[in-house]
Amino acid sequence: MPRRFLTSLATLAASVGLWAAPASAQRTFALTDAGYFQREGVSVMAFQDFYPDGHQGGVTVVQHGIRLAANGDLRLNATPGQWDPVPKQDAREVVDGEIVTRLSYPDPGKNRTGFNPILYPDLEMSYAVRARAEGDAVVVTVDLDEALPAEYVGEVGFNLELYPVDLFGKGWLLGDARGQFPRQPNGPMRVDAEGVAQAVPFATGRRLTVAPESETLRLQIESATGELVLLDGRNQHNNGWFVVRETVPAGATTGAIEWTIRPHAVEGWVYEPVVQVSQVGYHPAQRKVVVIEHDRRDAERTPARLLRLGADATEVVREAVPEAWGGDFLRYQYRLFDFSDVTVPGLYAVEYRGRRSHAFEIARDVYARDVWQPTVDYFLPVQMCHMRVEDPYRLWHGVCHLDDARMAPADTNHFDGYVQGPDLLTDVEPGQRVPNLDVGGWHDAGDDDLRIESQADEVWVLAASYEAFDALRDYDNTQIDQSARLARIHRPDGVPDLLQQVEHGTLNIVGGYRSLGRLYRGVIVPTLEQYRMIGDFAGSTDNVDFEPDSGLPPDDRWVFTEEHAGHEFKGIAALAIAGRVLRAHTPDLAAEAEAAAVTLWAMDHGDALAEQTAAAVELLLTTGDDTYRQWLLDHEAEIVEAIGRTGWALGRTLDAVGDAGFEAAVREAVAGAQAGTVEAQPAPPYGVPYEPYIWGAGWGIQAFGVQQYFLHRAFPESVSSEYLLNALNFILGVHPGSNTASFASGVGATSVERGYGLNRADYAYIPGGVASGTALIRPDFPELKDYPYLWQQAEYVMGGGATHFMLLALAADQVLND
């Protein structure tokens, strides 16, 4: 779990001896300029976020650095799941110190996307949620514009969700009942009139006390309008939270629900300074800056110390007061401890206010081992579809989806966002088996679908890495046997692992093209029951081709098609580079991939300049055909104008283009774009273009770092290696929030070890998987919970997440040791 310093002023003063809390501690809630209620170490937000599917939004309580409660809003189910109806937020305003949010059901935007398979009820409802401060509490009131229809009385209620992990083993009191929050969801359950299993409440009562034994987590909720029930939302949904709920009574409108929420605040509590340092360490030649995140009220200028750890003694190498970073970023203040000039190899730690960081290396080979290897050794094999994946003494998953795939019906709006239009764009009939898709590909993140953009991006980044880094050309730690559909980790077979992985992805893309005459959109299970199931992918289907008269279930995955220029050109780029990289390894597959790329390029896909430029680059490098050189020259003006999206792909092909004017224009544009990047960096204290949003920013920052690597290699006169190294540091622990874990699971002293992958139900991780990382609880609270079901923080992903990190680690080793 993230480490937080939760203590009284007396304890803090005794342990630090230097720092004192502000004299004017805020004892009652007040509305801040940031738009939420604050008292000492407690914040209560109201509808500044809106992501109920991800347990983020509504009324939210952040208590002593922990988001303990969220999603306070009217819901149509007692323990709603990911695809349940959500309201539409219509307006939010502050009126005389009260936050008033207008909402309505249904949300037509969500219903339009096809993400929600549940038919919205006939209920149309509009309402307001009002939140106001009253001393040491926040009062939340719900006003309905009209009373509920009789058939919905008892179905609509105000829910507040309690984060499970911090409450496991903690006590609760509700009415005359008491208990502990259980580690796993337990019975009993009941079956309702519709045959749906529902959670039985722990208890009912007017006042709930959460964690009465904890000074930092104690929270009271009292209803003035009815009975509260306490439920375990995990009984129905494994990503559920504990839920406090009160149903709206018959005939109620104004003041239908009124709760007083009273989070306990520890007097004098302050946020413990967080020392954000790479969980792996640093190369002697790179910039080494530790970011220290402080409470805004913290005025003490304490020195930090860099320690060299020896077998018999510890040496103080540097002692200095960290420099204040002057910008305004999130809710904290930041200070920087720079020891870039320390280059002596060794094992080090940073000490600050009596606390010592983990040990980290300064060494020339710091990125050479145990950094990128877990992605190649574990993550890529574990994600392989249509294969049995073994580790010594362990089965990761059995051979799966041998019944791939059936053509999706026309006009299908799938629950996970796939849309099949009225035209199937192929000669295959709806429901007909599409051959050649029962091989290759990687399961996407914790799901078992294959999206063309993730498959194509994965092939590209693996192939590009293989070309760029000598270390990958003889790295062999896994046996991969396509004919036996078997991968064995920690069992070398004499073939470079990355070549075999490029082959694996290419087999699937080429197979789809061979059967459809085009690229597929995606391949995914047809039912929500299959999609929800976590664990061994081999259990997702029966591996037997469905036939209408066979008596077998129609569980075969569906394949969708689409017209999407960006995805098409991503596929072309992947096939082109695969054709080049696989020539000596699998010449027949390489030739087929290259031919498919050439044919697909000649089709009319529409406009997608950045992706088409990258595809032209790969085709030119693979074929040498003047067609692609001429396309680049013909589109020079557009390419140069969009250099921020195209420049990174162009560097490797300037010699092949061989046009001095084109090269000069590209170099000038790259220099100008990079100057803009440099100018933007003072915004966050982390040296990367970081704008927090609901989803963790890690993937975008990794992609930025990868582009910076290719820019640096091609345009070293205008693009330094600084930003690719900053991006790597961000992933390795130098990022906002109290959880400084490396986003790369199993990499570094502390890492994300509860990832959103196939084994998330076991609260486990896949080594080498890279989580999306620190997310933003709007407006200003950075969060990375040690919890596998917040996909916006803990999700692994194909298409460049883990392998972008792999490339960055290899790039750092390369550029720093050149």
N, C-alpha and C positions, 0 to 999 in steps of 0.2 A: 504494500500500500504506500501511497505517497507519504513522506515524513513531514509532519507539521509540528511546530513548536507551540503547544497549547498550554499556557501556564499563566499564573497570576503574576502581578508586578513584582511581588516579593521574591518569587522563585526566579523570575527572569533577572532581577537585579543581583541576586545571590550568585547565579550561574555566570553572568556576564561581567558584573561589577562596574560597567561603564554606562549602560544605557538606562534611561528612565522614560516612562510613559508620559504623554502630554498631560499637563495639569487639568485641561478641560476635557475629560473623557465624556463622551456623549451617552447619557444614561437613558434617553428616550428616543424613539424613532423620529426621524425627520426626513423630508424629501430632499434628495441631493440634486445637484446640477445635472448629474448623469441620468436622472429620471427614475430613481428607485429609493426605497426607504432604507435608512442606515442607522444603526446604533452600535457603537463600539465595534465588535467583531462580527456583527450579523447584518446581512443584507436581505431585503425582501423585494424581489422584482415582480412586476406584473405585466405580462404580455409584451415584453421587449424582444423576446424570442418567439418563434412560432414554428416548432417542429415536433408536434405531438407524437408522430410515429417513432421518433427517436428519443422519447421521454425528455423532451426539452421544450420548454415554453410555458405559457400560462402563468399562474402564480408560482414563484420559485423562492426557496429559502436557501441561502448560503450562510452557513453557520461555522464560524471559526475556521474558515478556509476550506470547508467541505460543503458541496451542494448536497443537502440532505433531503430536500423535498422539491418536487417540480410538477408541471403539467396540471396545475390547479385550474379546472374548467368544467363546464357541463359536458358529460359524455353519455352516450346512449347505451353503454354497457358497463357493468360493474367493474370488470377487469378487461378493458379493451386491448386488442392486439394490434399488430402492425397494419393490418388492412381494414380496420374498423372505421366507420364514418368519423370524420373530424369536422369541426365547424370552420367557417370562413371568418377571418378577422376583418371586420369592416372599417373600424376606426379606433384610434386610441388618443386620448387627450388628458391633460391634467387640468382640473377645474378646482380652484380654491384648495389646493393641496391634496386633492383626491384624484387617483388615477382611475379613469373611466374608459372601459374598453367595450366596444360594440361588436357583437358576433352574431352569426346566424348559421342555421343548418338548412339544407346541406351545403357543402363546399362544391360548387359546380366545377371549379378548376381541377380538383383532385379527381372527381368523377370522370372528367373528360380525358384524363391522361391514360386511363385504362389500368392504373396501378391498383385500383381497388376493385376486387371481383365481387364484393358484396353489393347487392342491389340496395340503393338507398331507400329508406322507408318513405312513406308518404308524408311523414311529419315535416312541416315547415315551421321553423321556430326562430325568432329573433330575441335577443336579450342583451343585457349589459352586466358586466362584472365590475364592481366598484371596490377599490381598495383605499383605505385611509389609515393614518397612524393615530393610535390612541395610547399615549404613554409608552409602556414597554411592549406593546402589542400592535399588530396590524389587523384591522377588521375588514373582512371580505364579505360583500353582500352581492347577491344575484337577483336582478330584477328581470322578470319575463314580460314581454310586451303583451302577451295573451296567455291565459291559463292553458295548461296542457289538455289535449283531447283525452277523454276518459281512457282510451285504450293504451295511452302512453304513461299513465300514472303508475309509478313504481318502476318504470323503465329508464327514465331520465334522472340523472343525479349529478351532484357536484363531487368530483373526484380530486384528491390530492395524492400523488404518488410519493412513496418513501424509498430512497435508494437502499437496496438490500444489503450490500456487502458491509458497509459500516455499521449496520444494525444486527448482523448475525450474532446471536448470543446475548444481545442486549434485551432489557426488559421492557414491558409495556403494561399500562394500566388503562382500562376502559370500563366505565361503570363499576360494577362490583367484581369484574373479572381481571385476571392478570396472567402474564405469561412471558415467554421469551420468543424473539424472532428466530425461526428455525433456519438452519443452514440450507436445507433442501425443502421443496414444497411437499407437505405431508397431507394425508387425508384428514377428515372425510370429504368426499365430494357428493354432490346430489345431481340428479338428472332432471332438467326442467321439462315443461310440457312439450317443448319442441324436440326433446331428445338430446339436448346439448348438456354436457357435463359442466356444472358450475361449482365454483369454490364455496364452501360453507364458511361463513364469517368466524373469525376467532372470537369475537364478542360484539356487543352493541352497548351504547351508552351515550350520555351527553358530553362527556369530557374524556379525551384521550391524552395520556402522558406517554411520550416516547422516550426511551432510555432514561428513566428517572435516576439511575445510578451514575450518569455521566454529566460532568459539568459542561462539557463542550458540545454534547449532542442533545441535551434535554430539550424537549419541545412539547408544548401543550396546545391542543386544539379543542375549543369548546364551541358547541352549537347553541344558538339562541332559538332555533326554529325546529329542531327535530333530533332524531337519533342518528348517531354516527355508527357505522360498521367498519370493522377492520378486516381486510381480506388479503390473501396471498395471490397476487396476480400471476405468479409462476405456475399455479395449478393448471391454467389453460394455455399459457404462453411461456416458453422457457426464457424469454427475454423480459418477462413481466417484473414489476416491482411490487412491494407491499402497497396497498391502496386503502385510503380513508375515504369513505363515501357517505353522502346523505342524499336520499331521493327527494325530488321536488314533490310537495304535497298537492293534492287535488285542489283546484281553484286558486292556487297561489299565483300572484304576479309580482307586485312590488314587495321586496324583502322576502322573496320565496326561500332563500337560503341566507343565513348570516352566521359566519364563523369568526371567532376571535383566535388568531394565531399568535402564540406567545413563545418565541424562541428564547431560551435562556442565553444570557450574555455574560461571559466571564469578565469581571471588572478588571480593567487594565490590560485586556488581551491585545496582543499585537501579532502580526504575521511574522513568523520567523524568517530571517533572511535566508534565501535559497541560493546556494553556490552552484551555478550552472557551468559545468566543466565537461569536456568530452569524456564519455564513459570508456573510451579506448586510450586516448592520449594524443600526442602530437609528434610530427616530424620536426627535427631541429630547425629546419629552414622555414617552417611556416609560421604565420602570425598566431600568437597564443594569447587569447584574451578571454578571461573568465568573466561572465556576466553575473552580477549579484543582485537579486530581486529583493526589494525591501518594501515594508509598509510605508505608505506616503508620509506618515507622521514621524517616521524614524529620522531623527536629526543627528544622531551620534556618528562621528567620523572615525570608525574603528579601523585599525590597520589589518590588512590581510597578510598572510605569510605563505610563501612557497617553501615546502619542505622537501629535501631529498632524503629518501628512506634508505637506510643502509642496514646491513646485517647486524651491526653492533651499535649503531648510533644514528640519530636523525639530525640533519644539518639544515639550518635556516638559510636558504639561498637568497631569498628576496623578502623584504618586509616593506610595505607601503600602504598608505591610505588609498583605497580605490577611488578613481576619478568619477565624479558625478556625470552621468549621461543626461544632457539637458533637455531632451525631448519629452513629449507627453505621450505615453503609451500605456493603454489598459489602465488598471486601477493601482498599479504599483509605481515605485520609483526604481531606477536602475543605476548601478555603479559598475565600473569596469576596472578589472585588475589585469594589467598587461605585463606579461613576462616573456615577450617575444624574443628578447635577446638572450634568454637562457637556452643554450644549445647542447650542454653536456648530457650525453645519454645517461639514463637512469630511471629509477622508479620514484615518482613524486606524489605529493598530495598538497591540497590547499587547506589552510586552517583559517577559520574566521569566527570570531566571537566564541571561542572555546570549543568549536566543533570542527572536525576534520573530515574532508571529503574522502571518497574512495581513492585507492592508489591508481595512478595512471603512468604510462610510459612517455618518455621522450626518447625516440629512437628512429634511426633511418628506416628500419623495417617495421615500423609500428602498424602499417596497413597491409603488410605482406602475409600475415597469417591470422586466422580466427576472426577475420572481419568480413571479407566477401565470400569466403569459402562456404559458410553455412547455407547461403542462398543456392549455391550450386550443389552442395552435398545433400541438402534436405528439402528445401522449399520447392525447387523445380521438380524433383522426382515425386514428391508427395502430391503435387498438383496434377500429375500426369493422368489424363483420362484414357480409358480403354486399356489400362494396364493393371497388373497386380504389383504392388509396391511393398517391398520387404526391407527391413533393417535386421541386423543380427538379433535374433530372439524377439522380433517384433513384426507384426503385420500392420502397416499403415492403412491400407485398404485393398480390397480384392479387385479382380478384373471387373470392369463395369461397362454398362451401356453398349453391350454387343448387339443390342437391338436398335441402335441408331440407324436411321431416323425416319420419321414419317413426315410427309409434307403437311404443313399446317393448313387448316381450312381457310378459305377466303373470308375476308371481313371478320377476322378474329382479333379481339382486343385482349391481349394476355395480361394477367395480373402483375407481371414484373416489367411492364413497359413495352414489350414487343407488340407490334401492330402489323398484322398481315392485311394488306389492302385487297380490293376486289380483284386485282390482277396478280396472279402468282408469279408472273415474270419468268416463267419456265414452262416447259412442256409436261412436267410432272403433275399428276392429278392430285387433288386434295386427299389426304390419307394414304397415298401411295408411298411405299418405302423408297427412300433416296439412298442408293448404294454409295459405298466408298466413304461414308462418314463414321464408320465404326472403327476408326483408327486415328491416333494422334490427338493433339490438342491438350490444353490444360484447363482444369476446372477453374472457374473464375472466382477468386476469393473464397469465401466460405460456401458459395453456391456451386452447383454442378453444371452450370450452363456454359456455353462457348459463344462468346460475342466476337464478331469478326474484328472489331477494332482492337480488342484486347489480344486476340490471337495474332493478328498482324503486327501490332506494336511489339509483342513479345518476340516474335521471330526477328523483327528488325533489330531490336536492342541486343539480342543475343548474338546475332550475326555481326553487327557492327562492333560489339565488344571483342568477338573472336578475332576480327581483323586488326583491332587497335592495340591489343595487349598480348605480349609474348607469353605471359604467365598462363593464359588460357589455352594455348596451343598444345601444351603437353599435360594439362591437368586432367587426371583420370581417377575418380574415386567411386564410380558407380557403374555397375553392369546394366546395360540396357539392351534387351533382346526383343526387337519388334515382332519377330516370328513367334516367339513364345509369350508375347504380351507380358513381359516380366521386367521389372526394375529392381535391382538389389543394391542398396546403399552400402557403402564401405566395402565394396568388392570390385576393384578395378578390372576392366576387361580389355585394356590395351588401346582404347579409342578415346580421344578427348571428349569429355562429358558435354561440352558446349556444342560440338558438332552434332552429337546425338540428340541434343535438345532442339537445335535448329531443325534437324530432320523431323523430329516428332511434331513440331508445330506445322511444318510445311506439308507433311502427309495429310493433315486434316484440311488445310486450306485448299490444297490441290485436289483432294478427294471431292470436296464440295463443288469445285469448279468443273471437274470431270463429269459429274452427274447432272449438274444444274445448268452448265454453260455460263455461269456467272458466279459471283461470290455469294455465299449465304449471308443473311443478317445475323442469325444466331440459332443455336440449338438449345432447347430447354424443355424440362418436364412439363406435361400438360396440366397437372393438377396441383392445387395448393397443398394437399396432404403430402405429396412427394416433395414439394419444394421446401416445406417446413421441416422435413425429417433431417436430423443432424447425425453425423457419424459416417460409417463406412459407405462410400458412394456406391459400392456394389449392391447395396440394398435398395437403391432408388428405383430400379426396374428389375424385371425377371430375366433380362439378357436373352429373351426369346422373341423373335419377330412376331408381332401381332398379326393375326389373320382373322377376319370377321367371323369365320365359322369355327375357330379353334377352341373357343371357350376360355381363352386366356384373357387377362385384363388388358385394355388398351393403354398400357403404361409407357410405351415407347416415346422417347423424346420427339418433340416437334421441331421441324426446321422452318425458319421464316426467311423470306426474301424482302428486299426493299430497294428503293432508289435513293442513294445517299452518296453524293460525290466525295465527301471527305473520307467515308469508310472505304469506298472503292479505291481511291488513290493510296490509302494506307495499305490495302491489300496488295496493290500493284508494287509498291515499294518493297514490301516484305518478300513477295515472290521474286522480285528482281535481285535483291541482295542474297536471298537463299540460293538462287541459281548460280551466283558467283561463288559463294562460300562452300557449297556442297559439291562442287564439280569433281573433286578428287575422292570425296567420301562416298557419295551416292550419285554417280553421273546421270543415271536415267531420271531420277527424281529431280536433279538439278536442271536437266534439259527441259523437263515438263514444266517446272516452275517458271523458268525463263520464257518459254513459249507462251504460257498463260499470261504472264505479265505483259508481253508484247501485244497479244491479242486484246486483252482488256484495255490497254492504253488506247487502242484504236477506236474503242467504242465512245459514244457520247455520254459522259457522266454529269455534265454541268460544271459549275464553277466551284472550286475549292483551291484557291491559289497556293496556300502554304503546303497542303498535302500533295498537290500536283507538282509543285516544284521539287519536293523531296522524292517523288516517284520518278520524275525526269532525271534527277541526279543519279539515282540507283540504276535506272535503265541505261544511262550513258556509260556509267562505270562498268556495267556488266556486259553490254553488247558492243560499245564503241560506235553505235549507229549514229549517223549525223542527224537523224530525225530528232533526237532528244537534245542534241547540242543546239540545233536550230530553234527548237521550241524555247529554250532558255534565252537565246539571243532575241527572239521575237517578242518575248515578254519581259525584257529588261526593265522597262519603266515601271511596270506593276510590281515586279520582284523587288526592285530597289525601294519603291515606296513602302512596301510591306516588309522591310528588311528585319524588323524585330521578330517576325514570324518565319522568315525564309533564310536569313543569313547563316544560321548555324548549319544548315544542310548544304550550303553552297561551297564551303571551303575546300572540300575534298575533290571538287570537280573543276576548279578554276584552270588547272593545267589541261584537262581534257577539253574544255571549251576553247582554250587557246586564243582568246580575244582580249587584247590589251585594254580596249575601251570598256568592255564588260567588266573585266577584273578591277579596273580603276574605280568604276562607279560602285561596284559592290564593296570594295575596301573603304571608300569614303563613307558610304552609308553605314557600314558596320561601325566605323569609328564614331559617327554621330550618334547612333543608337546606344553604343556602350557609354558614351558620355552622359546620356540621359539616365542610364542605369546607375552610374556612379552618383549622379546628382540626387537620385531618389533614395539612396541608402541611409542618409541621416534619419529617415522616418522611424524605423525600428532599431533597437540597439543590437540586432543580431547580424547585420551585414548582409541581409538577403531581402528581396522585395516581399515583405510579409504583410498581408492585410488579412487579419483574422476573419473567419466566417464560421458558420455552424459546423461544416465538415472540417476535420483537421487539415492543416495546410501542408502537411508533410509531402504528399504526392506532388503537388505543384512546385514545391521548392526543390524536390529531387529533379523534376523535369527541367526546371530552370538551371540547376547545376550541370545537368548533362549537356544542355545547349551551350552553357558557358565553357565546358570542356572542349567541345568541337570548335567553338569560336576561338578559344585560346590557341588551339593547335594550328588553326588556319590563319589567324590574324593576331599573332603575338605582339605586334607593334601597337595594337590598340586595345587588346583584351588580355588582362592579366589572369593568373590562376586564382586570384583572391576569392572570387565569388563561388567558384566550384568548391573550394575548400571551406568557405563559410556554410554552404549548403550541406556539405558532409557533416560539419560540426553540429549544425542544427539537428540533423537526424540522430546524431550520437549523443545528444543530451544538452546542448546549448540552445535551449528553447524556453519560452515563457511557461510559468506555472510551477507548482511545488513538486511535481513529479518529473524529475530530471532523467528518467529512464531513456535509454536508447530506444528509438522506434523500431530498430531491427532486433527481432526476438533472438535471444541467445548470443547477442553481440555486445561486448562490453561488460563492465562490472555489474551494472543493473540495466535491465531491458524489459520491454513489454513481454510479460510471460503469461498473459491471459488474452490471447489474440482471437479475433473473430475469424476463425478458420474452421475446418471440418471437425476439429476436436474441441470446439468451444464449450460444449456441454460438460466437458471434463475440467473446465477452468484451466485449460492447458494451452500450449502454443506449438507452433511449427518453427523450428530454428531456421533463421534466414528469411522468414516472412517479415515484411515491413509494414507496420501499422500506419494508418493515416495520421495519427498523432494528435497533438494538443488542439482541441477545438475551443470555440468561444461560446461562453454563456453570455449572451448579449445583456448589457452593452460592453462589459469590460472584464469578465472573469474568465481567465484561461483555465482549461480543465483537461486532464488526462487521467481518467479513473482506471483503477486496476480491476477492470470488469470486462468480460468478453462480449457482452451483448450490446454495447454502444458502438454500433458499426461506424458511426461518424468519427470515432476515436480509435477503435481497435481493429478495424477491418484490414485484412490483407487484400491484395488485388493483383490480378495479372495485367499485362500490358505495360509494364514498366515500373511498378511500385518497388518490388524487391530487386529487380534487375537494374533499375536506375540506380539504386543504392550500391549494388555490386559494381556497376560501371564507375560510380563516383569514387569508391574506395580504390579501385584499380587505377583510376586517373590520378588520384592524389599520390599514390605510390610512384606512378610514372613521372609526373611533372616535377615532383620534388626531388627525385633521384636522377633526373636527366643530367 
